[in-house]
Amino acid sequence: MFSRLNSIYGPLLTEKQREVLNLYLEQDLSLKEIGERLCISRQGVYDLIKRSLRTLTELENKLSFQQRLDHIRDQVLALSGDKRMFDEKTLKELKEFFNV
């Protein structure tokens, strides 16, 4: 969930927050590994992650982009059964976009 929120709202975070979340969410590094790599304490990494995830959650609560994308994805999936709605190329592109 947070990985998806990060892909949507990540550009709104600070550079340091983006870097830490990338290492934590995408590269699956531990707090200790991130701290060693960035020369900050484990507690500092934890605080950055917690603050960043809270910011992502607050942005989603205010803007609802993920919720809207999920709704559109569900509609596309429902329509994808009707071959008259989309040609094969468009349907493939939509499924790739929504990772389904």
NORTA-V397610 format. One record per backbone hydrogen bond with DSSP energy under -0.5 kcal/mol. NH is the residue of the N-H (numbers start at 0). CO is the residue of the C=O. If there is no record, write none. Layout:
BEGIN
NH&CO, NH&CO
END
This chain:
BEGIN
4&0, 5&1, 6&2, 7&3, 8&4, 9&5, 11&8, 12&9, 17&13, 18&14, 19&15, 20&16, 21&17, 22&18, 23&19, 24&20, 25&20, 25&21, 26&21, 28&22, 33&29, 34&30, 35&31, 36&32, 37&33, 38&34, 39&34, 44&40, 45&41, 46&42, 47&43, 48&44, 49&45, 50&46, 51&47, 52&48, 53&49, 54&50, 55&51, 56&52, 57&53, 58&54, 59&55, 60&56, 61&57, 62&58, 63&59, 67&63, 68&64, 69&65, 70&66, 71&67, 72&68, 73&69, 74&70, 75&71, 76&72, 77&73, 78&74, 79&75, 80&76, 80&77, 81&78, 82&80, 84&81, 85&81, 90&86, 91&87, 92&88, 93&89, 94&90, 95&91, 96&92, 97&93, 98&95, 99&94
END
